[in-house]
C-alpha cells in the first residue's frame, strides 16, 4: 500500500485591483460563513502587486497575521464564460454577521479546492449523462438518457403504481433544486415512496420539538453566546460547526458561561469547556433520556422550575386538548399528543408522572448511563437553581444528531420538557434548538401523500413510508437517487447493498444493446420481473449506488455553477451566485428534473433559469422559518429579479421570516418564539404573515405542550442491543477535517494524507484487553444486527415494540464486518468504539440495526454493537506522514 503524501504549493498570484469581487457563503456546515471570491482572467498574465494600490485587497504585503493572507488551498483556476480565470476564495473580513472576525473552518478555508479544475483531483467530476450498456457506463446525450428514463418511469407508474417509483434526495441542496424535486416527486408523480438523505421516511427529525411547539432553528447565534448555562447534547460544535463555537460559544464561555456537554466522546470543544469551568456528561449510547429526566427530576424536587414562565407559557389540561376534535389522527403530531403515551394535563400532571418513574431517580439513571451521579445534581443546579438575589440563570439547550438519532421520540420529548421547565423558550440567551448539520436548503413544492403510505400504526394512524423496508420487500421498481449515498448512510448498510445488488445487476435483464428502444424494453422487462432500475444524479460517481448499480447517471452542477439560495442555522438567507462554468454537460438539479418531468408529460416545469424556479416557489415559503416571500414583493416593485434582490444583502443575508415594513423596507427575524417581541397591534399589512411562531410557539394555543417521555417504549430494544460478553458499543460522528461523506475531501491531497483510511477510536483499557495498539488494522464485526424485514399493520398498542416484533418473527438477525485503523485514546468512554459517521468505503452504519424508532420512523444511527479484533499492522503505525494519533481532547 502506498502512503499518501501532500506537497503544498508555496506561491500564488494576488488579485489585481480590477478583479471581480463576488459575495457568497460556504457550501458546507450549518453556520455558512460569508466569503468573497476574487476572479480575474488568466489570459494576459495580469496579477496584483505587493503594494496596497496594486491589489484588490487594498493592503500592503506581507500582511499582519490577521490580515487578508491567502493560502494555496484558497486559490484555483476555473473556466468562466469559456475562458480560464484565477479565483481566490477567502472569508469576508468585512461581514457583519456569522464569521464576525473573518474566520473559517478547515473545511470552508479550502472552498477553492472544491471547484472543478481538470489539473486537480476534481477531474473525475461527472461531465456527461451515461447509460450502463454491456455492463459499462457510457457517455450519451441528454436527450438519449432522458427519453429512456422517462419511458421506463412512465411504465413503472402505469404498471406498478406511483409507490413503485422512489425518489431519494438531499434536503439541503439549495431551494431552487429542492423545490423542483419535491414538486416533481410529491405533486406530479405523487409517490409516498419518497424521503430525504438522512432518514428512511419523510418524517420530522425532532418529533418532541414538534409536539412541544419548538422550531428546530428558532435561536439566533448570539443566544448561544449570551446564555449563562448551556446544555449541549449530542455534538461538539467545535468539531462539526467550528465557527459557531469559536466566534459565538467561546466568548460566552470566556465570559463565565457554564457549558455542559452530554456525549460519550470528548473532543476539543468539550475539553475547552471543562478547562473553563464546564462539565462533560460522559453517558453511554442510548441513555440520554434517563439522564435528561433525572436532571429534570432534581429540578422539580427542589422547586427550581421557572414557575412564572410555566404559568404563562405552558398549556394546562384544557388547552392541551383544544383544537384536536374527533376522528382519524392522520398527522403524527396529532396522534402523539392525543394517544395517551405522551400528552399531559399540564406541568403538575407531567411532574407527577416524572416523579413516579423509578428509572429517573438520579442514582438509577447514573448507574445505567455509567456516569458519576454528582454530575446530574450539578447540571440541575447550574441550569435552574436561583441565584442568591432570587434571579434565575439564563439557560439554553442545544441538541444535535448524536442526541436525537438514538431513541428519537423519547429523547426529543424529554429534552423539550427540560427546556420548558428551565424557561428556555425564545428569550435572549434562553432558547432551545438544534445546532444543525447541513444548511437549510429545503423548499417544498408538494405535500407528502400520507394516505398512500402502507405504514399503519396502532389505531387509525399512518406514518410516512419506510423506503428502505419497501425496497427490501421488492416493491420499489424505479429508484431515482439524487445527491446522496443512500446505501452507506442508512442502517444495516451492507444488507441494503446486497438487496440493491440483487434487484439490479443480478437481475437477468441487463442492457446488451446500443439501440434506444431495445434499452427501454430491457429495463421494462427488468421492473416487470421484480427487479429495479436505478437513476443516480450527482456531481461525482458515487460507489456503489452510481458506480455499480445505476443504469442511468445524470451529471449535476453544484456550488458556484448556478445561482442558488439557502439559509443557515439562524435562518439567514443568502444568494450563492454562479461564478464559473460547470464541467462538460453537467446541469443543475432543477434543470435535470424539469427536463425529466416534461419528458414524463407533467406540466409546469418550463423554467428558463434558477431565478424563475425560486420566484415560483417563494409563495410556498410563506409561514415557514425561511419565509422570504416579501423579498420577492420588494424585488418586483423595484423591477429586479428575486436573485438580484437577495444579492444586495451580500454575506450578511437576511434572517427569515422576512417582514415588510410600512415604509417599504425589509426586516428580518432575529429569533423565533420571541415572547418579548412586539408586533403591529393592527395585525399584518400587505403581504406580511405574522405567524404564530414569531412571538408564540407552534402549538394549537401558541403555548408549549409539556410531554411525557416513557423509557419503556425504548428500553426493551436498548436492553436487547447493549453489549454482551466482549462486545462494545459502536457509534459514530463527524470530525472537523472532513465534511459529510468526504465527497470533496477525498479530492484534497492534504485531507487524504491526514485521513487516508477509516479509523476507530478505542479506550486504552478496551484496547489492552484485546492486544490493540495505535496504528493496528482492526476488524469490527457482529452476527446480531437486527433488521425489521416486514411492513406490518399495527393493531395493538405494543405491536411495534421491539420485543413484539421479535416475538412475531418480524426481526431478522444479519451479519456485517468493517475494517479500520485503531486510535487508542481516553477521549472515548470505556466500552465504546467511535468511528467516522459516513466513510463510504467502510460505513459505521453497517453495524447499526435497521429498526426504526417506531413512533417517529427515524433510525437509531448512533447505536450499534460489535466485537473488535486486531488483524494486522497498518503502515501508519511506524510512518508519521499520515494519520496522526495525537489526542483530540486537548484544549
N, C-alpha and C positions, 0 to 999 in steps of 0.2 A: 504493500500500500504506500502510495506517495504521500508525503506530508505537505499539506497546502502551505503556501507562503505568500506574503504580500510585500511588494516593494513599492513604497509610496512615491508619488511624484513630488518634486520639490519646488517647481516653478509653474506659475500660471499667469496669464495676462490680466491686467487690470482693465476695467471697462472705460472707454473714452467718455468724455464729457457728454457727447450726444447719444449715448447708448439709450435704448428703450428701457424704461423702468415700469415694471408691471407688478401690481399688488396681488398677492394670492395667500393661501394658507396651506399648512402642512397637510399631507394626504393621510397621515397615519392615525395616531390615537385621538381620543375624545377631546383633548384640550384644543387641538387645531391652532397652533401658534401662527402668528402672522409672519409672512415672508415677503421679500422683494426679489424680483427677477430682473437682472440686468442682461440685456440681449443686444448684440451688435454683429454685423456681418464679418465673416472670416475673409471674404474677398477684399483685397486691397491692403490687407495686413495692418489695419489701423488698430492700435491698442492705447490704453491710457498710460499716463506717466506718473511718476512718484510725487510730483507737486500737486497741491490741492486744486490748482486751476487746470490740471491736466487729466483728472479722472472724475468719474461720475459720483464718487463718494464725497468729493469736495474736501479731502483731508490729505495731509502730508504723510507719506510713507517713509520709513516704518512707523506704524501707529502704536499707541499705548495698548496694554493687554485687553482693555475692554472696548477698543475701537473697532471699526469695520474691517477687521482682519479676515482674510479669505483663505480657507483651507483647500487643498487639492480636491477633497471629496465634494466641495461645493461648486465645482466647475465641470462643464461638459461642452460638447458640440452637438447641435441638433440641426435638422432641416426646418427652415421657416420659409414658407412660400417657395419651396423647392430649392432654396439656397442654404448652404452651411452657415450657421450662426454660432458664435460663442454664447454661452449662458453661464451666469453666476447666480446662484440661489442662496441667499443668506437671510437670517432673521431680520425682521424690520425693527431697526433701533428706535424708530420714532412712533411705534404703535402706542396707543393709549390704553389698550386692554390686553388681556390674556398674558402673553410673554412680555411683561412690562419692561424688563431690563434688556430685551433683545436676546434672550437666551434661547437655546434649543436643546432638545434631547439628542442622543446619539443617532436616533432614527431620523428625526427631522433635519438634523445637521447635514445629512448625506442625501437630501432630496435630489440633488443634481445627478446623483448616480442612478436614479430610477428611470430617467428619460432615455428613450431609445437612441442608441449610437452603435452602428454595426461594428465599430472597432473595440467595443467593450463586451462583457458577458451578457448584455441585453440583446445581443444579436439573435438570440433564439425566440424573440417575440413572434407571435403568430402574425403572419402578414397576408394570408390568403385563406379563403374558405377551403375546406378539404372534405373529401369523401373517402371512406375506407373501402378501397377496391382491391381485391386479391390479397386482403389482409394488411394492406399498406395505406396509410393516409396520404392521398394525392391531392395536390392543389387543383382547384376548379374555379369557375367563375361564380359570382354571387347568384346570377340567375339560375345556373345549373343546380347549385346547392339549395336555393330557396324553393324551387319547384319540387324537388324531391322531399324536402322537409314538410312542405305544405300538403302535398298529396298524401303522404303517409299519415300525417297528423289528422287530416280530414277523415281518412279511412278509419283511424282508431276511434275517433269521436263518434262517427256514424255507426260503426260496427260494435264497439265495445263500451260506448258511453263516455261522457265527459270525465268521469273519475278515473278512467284508464289513462288519461293524459295528465302527466305530472309536471309541475313547474317547481323546481327547487332553486331559489335565487338568493342573492345577497339582499340585505335590508338597508344597506348603508351607502351604496354606490351612486350617490347623488340623486336629487329629487327628480330631475328630468328622466333619468333611467328607471327609477322605481315606480314613478307614475305610469310610464309606458308599459312596464312589465305587469303591474297589477291590473291595469286597465285591460290588458290582453288576457291574462290568466283568469282573473276573477269576474270580469264583466263580460268579455267576449266568449272565451271558452267556457267560463262559468264552472270551473272544476273545484271540487273540495280537496283534490289531491295536490295541495299547494302548501308550501311553507318556506321559511327563511333559513339561512345558512346554519343557525346555531340551535335549532330545535327540530324535533321530528313533526311537530304540529304547529299550526298558526295560532299560537296562544300567547298570553302575556307572560313575560319573564318573571314578573314580581306580583303574583296574584294577591298577596297580603297587602301590598301598597294599594292595589286597585280597590280592594274591599274597604280599606280604611279611608280612602279618599285622597291619597298622596300621589302626586305626579312624580314619575321617576327622576325628572330633571327640573324640579322646581327651584332648587337653590341657585344662588349666584356664587361665583368663585370666592368672593370676599367673605361670604358666610362661613366657609371652611376656615378661613383665617381668623375671623372675629369670635369664633366660639371659645369659651373658656375651658370646656371639656369637649373632646371629640372622640366618639367611639367609631372606629373603622373596622368593618367586618369583611373578611374575605379578600383583602387586597393590600398591597403596599403600593401606594400611588407613585413612590419614587421609582419603582421598577417598571410600572405599567403606564403611567401618565406623568412623566418626570416633572414637567414644568408646573403642573398643578401642585406638586409637592414643594419644589424649590422656590417658586415665586409666590405661593399663597399659603401653604401649610407651614413651611419652615418659619416664616415671620411670626405666625401665630404661636408656634412652639417656643420661639425665642422670646416672645412676649409673655410667657408663663402658661400657655395653653397646656392642659394635661391631655395627652394623646394616648388612647388605649387601642391597641391593635389585637384583633381576635383572628388568628390564623395559626396553622401548625408549623410554620416555617418563618425564621427570622431573616430579614434582608436589611439593606442599608437604611431605609426609611424607619424601620422599626427600631434598629439599633440607635439611630439618631434620637428618636423619641425617648427611648429608655435612658439614654445618656443625659437627656434634658428633663428628667422627672416623669416620663411617661411609663407605660406598662405594656407588657406582652402577655396576652391571654393565650397560652400555647395549647389549645384544645386539640383533640383527635378528630379526624373527619367525621362528620355527621352528628356531632354532639352540640352544635351551635344552639339549637333550640333550648336544650336543657340549661345551658349557661345563661342565655339571654333571659329566660324566665326566672332563673334563680336570682339574677340581678334585680329584676322587677319585683320579686318577692321580698327581698331585703328592703327595697324602697318603700313598698306599701306597708310592710310590718312596722317600719319606723315612722310612717306618716309623712314621708318626704315627697310624695307626689305633688304635682303642681295643681292644687285644688281649684284655684281661681280659674286657671286656663281650662281645666277639665269641665268645670261647671258651665263655662261659656261655650266651649267648642267640641264637646263630646255628646253624641246622641244618647238620649235616655231610652227607656223601653219603647215608648210610643213612637218616638222619632226614628228608632231603628227599624220599626216595622212599616213605617209610612211609605207610600209610593209603590208598593210591590203588587198589591191586588192578588187575584187568584189566577189559577191556570198554569200552563206549562212554563217551567223555568228554563227557557232555552238560551239564556245568556249566562255564562259561567258565574259572573259576579252576583247575579240574582240568586242562583241556587246555592252558591256557597254561603250567602248571607241569610238564607231562609231555610236551611236544611236541618239545623239542629246541632251540627257538629261545631260550628264556628261562631254563629251570631250570639250576641248577649243582649241583655236588657239595659246596658249601660255600664258605667265604671264599677259600681258596687257589685253588680252581678258578676262581672269579669273578675273582680278582686276575690269574691267568694270562691269562684272556680279555681283561680290560681292557687289560693291557699289550701285547697283541698287535694292538690296533686302532690303526692309524696315525692315524686322524682324531681320536683322543683325545689326541694329543700337544698340549700347551698351545699351541704356536706354530700348528699347523694349525687347531685349534679356534678360536683367536682370529682367525685370518685369515678363516675362513668367517663367524664371528659379527660380524666387524668391530669388535672391541674391542681395547684395549691388553692385551697378553698378561701384563703385570705384575699386572693385576687378578686373574687366575687364581691366580697364585702367592700373592698377598696374601690372597685369600679362603681358600685352603688353610691358610695359616699361622694366620689368625685362628680358623678352625674347628677345627683339630686339633693344631697344634704344641704339645707340652707346655711348661709354664712352667719357669722356672729351678729351682723346687723339685720338679719332676717331676710336679706335678699337671696335670690336663688342663683345658682350657677347657670350661665348661658351654655346649654348643652346641645350639640348637634350629633346626628347619626348618619354615617356614610356606609353603604353596602356595595358589594360588587360580586362577581361570579363565583368566587370561592365560597361565598356565603349562600347565595340563592340557587346554586347548582348542586345542592345536596339538601334533601328534604325541602323542596322548593316552596310548597304551600305553607308548611308548618313554620319554617324559618322566617318567611316574609310576614306571616301573621304575627309571630312573636315579636319581631323587631319593630313592627308597626305599633303594637301595644306599648312596648317600652318607650318608643319615641313619643307616643301620646302622653304617657304619664309624667315624662320629664318636660313636657311643653315644647318639644321640638316640632314646630309646625308653622313656619312661614314668617317668623320674625327675624330681624338681623342677628346673625350668629346663633340662631335657634331654628335649625332646619333639619329635615330628613330627606335623603335621596340617594340615588346611585352615583358612584364615582364615574361610571361609564367605561366602555371598551372602545368600540369604533365610533366614528362620528355619526350624527343623526341625519341620514340622507333619505329617510322614508317619506313618501307621499303617495297615499292610496288612491288608485284610480278605479277601485271596485270594492265591493263588500264581500267578505268571505261567505260562501253559501253553506252555512252551518246545517241547514236542513238536509243537505246531501251527504253529510258525514255519516259513516256507519258506526261511529263511536258513541254508543249509548251507555250512560252510567245509570246507577240505580235511580229509580224514579223517572219522571218524564224529562230527562236532561240529556243534551247532546254536547259532546266535546269535539273540537276540531280533529280531523283525521290524522292518525299516526302514519305518516308517509313511509317510514321505514318498514313498519309491520305490514302495510298494504303491499309494498313491493316484495317483501319476503314471502307473502302469501301468493305471489304470482299474478296479482290483479293489475299492476302497472304495466302498460304495453308501450308507452312512449314517455321517456324521461328527458325533459329539457332542463339542463343544469347550467345555471348562469353564475359565473364568478365565485364559485365556492368549491371546497374539497369535500363533497358530500360524504364520501366513504370514511375518510380518516377523522372527520370532525364529529361523527356520530359514535355512540357507544357500541361495544361489541363489533368494532370496525372490521375485524378480519372475517367474521362470519357474514357480514354485509357484503364485503368484497367477493366472497365466494358465491353469493347469490347473484351479484351483478355478472360475474363470470359465466355462471350457468345460463342466465337469461340472454346473454349477448353472444360471446364468442363460441360458447359450446352449443348454441342452437345450430341445427344443420343448415339453416337458410342464411348463408353468407354471400356477400356480393362477389360474383365471379364474372363480371361483365363491365364494359365501359359505356353500355347503352343506357340512357337515362330511364326509359320506360322499363327496361328489364331490372334496373336497380330498384325502382319504385315497387315493381311487382314482387321482387325478392323480399324487400322489407315488409311488405304487406303479408306475405306468407309467413314471415317470422312472427309477427304480432298475432296472427290468427292461430298459430301453432302453440301459443302460450309464451313466446319469447318477448323480447323488449328491444326497442330501438332507442338509442341514446344520442341526443344532440348536446354538445358541450360548447359553451360560449364563454371565452375567456381571453386574457391577454397573453398568457403563456400556455403551452401544452402541459396540462396537469396529469400526473400519473397517480392512480391508474384510470381515473374517470375519463380523461381525454385520450391519453396515450394508448390505453389498452382496450377500452370498452366503447368509446364513441364511434358512431357510424358517420356522423356529420360534425364538423368543427367550424364554428364561426369566430373569426378574429375580432376582438373588441378593442376599442380605443379607450384610454384611461386618462388619468390626471394630466392636465396640461395640453390634451389633444382635442378638446372641445370645451365650450363654455358650460360650466356646471355650477350647481348651487347646493350648499349643505349647511348644517348648523352644528355647533359644538356642544359641549356638555352644559353650558349655561344658556343654551338656545340662541347663540349668537350666529346669525345668518350672514353668509358671505358668498360672493362670487369667486369661483375658481376658474380663471379665464384660460382660454386657449393661448398658448404661446409658441407652439411648434407643431409640425405635421406628424400625424400618426403614421406608423410604418406601413408601407405597402397598401393593401386593400383593407386594412383594419378600419372599422367604423364604430361609432359609439353605440352602446346597447340600445338606446331609444330608437336609433335608425334601424338596427337589425330587427328589433321587434316590430317596428312599423312595416318593414318590407314583408316579414313573415305573416303578420296579421292581414295585410292587404292580399297576399297570395292565398290565404285561407278563406278569403271572401268577407272579412269583417270590415266595417266602415268606421271612419273617424280616426284614421291613422295617417292622414296626408299632411303631416307636419313638414315644413321646409327646413327648420333648424331647431336647435335645442331651446331657444327662447320661446318659440311657439308652443313647445311642449309645456314649459313651465307656466306660461300665461294661461293655457287651458287648465292646468292643474291647480292654479292659485286658489280658485274658489273652494277646492277640497281641503285646503289648509285652514279654512275658517273654523274657529273654535278650538283649534289644536294648539299645542305648545309652540309650534312653529308658524303660527298664523301670520302670513306675510301678504295677505290679500290687499291691504291698504297700500303697500309699496307699489303694487300694480296700478291701483287707483291714481296715485300721485304721478306715476310714470306716464300714464295715458294723458293726464291733464297737461303734463309738460312736453308731450309729443315725443316721449322716449320709450324705448323698449324696457321691459322689466329687468333684463340683464344690465342694460345701461344704467338704470337707476341703482341697482344693487352695487354696481362697480363704484359708484360715488362714495360708498361707505368705506371703501378700502379695506385695510386689515382690521379696522375696528368693527365693521359689520354693524348689525342692529339686532337687538335681542327680541325674539318673539315671546308672546304675541305682540304685534306691532299695531299701535293705535294711531289714529289720525286726529290731530287737534283742530280746533275751530279755525285757527289761523293757517291751516294747510300744512303744518309741519308734522313729521312723523316722530313718534316717541316709542321707545322700546320698553320692555318689561324686565326690571332687574331680577325679581324673584316671583314665583307663583305662590299662591296661598298666602299672600302678604296681607295679614289681618290688620295691618296698620295703614294700608294704602287707602287713599280717598279717591273714589271715582265720581264723575259728574252726578250731581243729585238729580238732574233731569233725565238721566239714562243715556243710552247710546245715541250718537248722531251720525248721519251719513252711513258709511259702510262699516262703522265700528260694530264689533260684537263684544260686549262686556261680559265675557264668560264667567261662570261661577268660580273657576279656578284662579282668577286674578286676585280675589280677596277672600275666597272661601275654599272649601275642599270639594273633591269630586264625589260627593255622595248625594243621595236624594234630598237631603235637607241643607247641604252646604257645611254640615258639621262632620266630625270624624266618627267612624264606626270603630269601636274598640272590640276586637275579636279574640276568641279563644284560639289556642294552637295546640291541639292534643298530640302528645308524644306517641300515643297508642296507634295513631294512623300510620306511623312510620317505624315504630320500634321493632316490629317483627322482622322487617327487612334488614334493619341495621343489625339486629342480633344474629340473624342468619348469615349476613355478609361478613361481619367483623372477623379479623384474622384468627385462624385456627392453627394449632401446632406451630410450625416455623414460618407461617405466612406473615406478611406485613401489609399494612395499608399501602395502596398505591394511589397517589394523587398527582395533580399537575397544575401548571400555571404559566404565566408569561415571565420572560426575563427581559431586562432593559434593552439588550443589544439586538433582539430580533422582533419583528412585527408579524403577528398572525402566523400564517403557515410558512413564513420566510420566503414568500414568492419573489420579493425584491432582494432580500438579504442573501439568498443563495447565489446572487449575481454580483455581490460586493466582495471583492477579494479579502478585505480586512475582516469582515464578519465571518467569512468562510474559514479564514485562518483561526479566528477566535473560537468558533464552534463548528468544527468540521464534521462532527457526528452528534447523534443524540447522546444524552447524558442522563445520569440519575444520581441524585443526592441521597446519601445513606448515613445514618448516625454512626459514630465510631463504635459504640457498643454492638450494634447490629452487624457492622462490618467485621469486627473482630471475631464474633461468633461464627462467621461464615468464611473467614480467611480472605476477606476482600480488602484491597488497598486502593489508594488513588491511582487512576490510570488503568485499572484492570477492566478487561471486557467482561461484562456480566450478562446473564440472561434472566429476564423476569417472565414467569410463566404461571399458568393456572389451568386447572381442569374443572373449575366450577364457576364459570362465568354465566350468570343467569340471563336467559333470553326469553321474553314473552313472545310466543310464536303465533298466537291467535288473536283475531279481533272478535271480542265477545260482547254479548248484550248483557249488561248488568241489571239484575233484578233486585236481589237482596242488598242491603246496605253495605255488606262486607265482601261482595263478590270480587272486588278489585284489590282487597288486602293481599299482600304477598303470600301469606300463609294459605289463603283460599286458592290463589292462583296455582300454587304448588300442589295443593291437595287435589285440585281438579285437573291436573295434567297440562296446564297452560304454560308452564315454565320448562324450558329445555336447558340443560347444562352443557356448555360448549367449552372448547379449549382455545388457548391463544398463547403466543410467546413473542417477545420483542427483546432486542439486544440494545446495549448502551455502554457508555464508558462511565465507570464509577467515580464519583466525587464524594469522599468521606468528609463529613462536616458536622459539627454540633449545632449548626444552624437549623437542622430539621429535628423534629421531635423523635424521640426513640420510638421504634415500632412503625416508622413511616418511610416510604420512598417517595421522592419528589422528582418529577420529570417536566421537560418542555411540554406545553399543553397540546401542541399540534405540529410535531415534527413529522412530516408527511411520510418519510421512509419507515419510521418506527413509531406509530402513534400510540400515545399512552392510553387512548380510549379503547384500544384493543382489550384492555384488562378491566374495563368498566362495564357493569351489567346493563344490557339493553332492556331495562324495566323502568317505565316512566313513573314519575310522581303521579299517582292515579287520580289525584284531584285536579291537577293543572295540565298534565300531559307533557311536562318537561322531564328531561333526563337528569339523573344524579351523576353528572360527569365527574365530579371530584371524589367519587367513592369507588375505588377498585381495590382488589386484594390479589396477592400473588406471592410466589416464592422467588428468591433470587439466589443465583449461584455464579461463581466465577467460571468463565470458560476459556480464559487466556489473558494475555497481556497486550495492551494496545501500544502503538508506537509513541503515544503521548506521555507514557509513564517515564520515559527517560530522555525525551526530547522536549525542550521547553519553547519551541517555536509556536506550537499550537496548544489550545485548550488549557488555559491556566486553571490550577486547582486552588487558587487563592480564595480565602473565605469571602463571602458576600455580606456577612452580617457585621460589617465594620462601619462605624460612624465616621 
